[in-house]
């Protein structure tokens, strides 16, 4: 799949928490954990599971990251 987003962070899914309509997917990218908010339907359609390799894709003109 080809996408225009340049900010692609490869990691491993460490937690998936589903809410009423939105899920929070936590991805360990090495030195940090990135949390993505996506729909429950997207989690199901993508068959996301804990332990699976995944990319966090950030589509924005400006991204600020702080690492402690």
C-alpha angles and dihedrals in degrees: 000000000000119000134174097226112110097192104082117158116193118211148122126280108244101172140012118192117183121204130183093296107343130064127204112218115194116205123191106218095178109266095030145023117241118203119206125193111212134152121277087237090058091052089053096043092049090044091227116189136176110267094029121128112245144162124237104214117200114194107190138114092234127031124180120196126182119194119193 
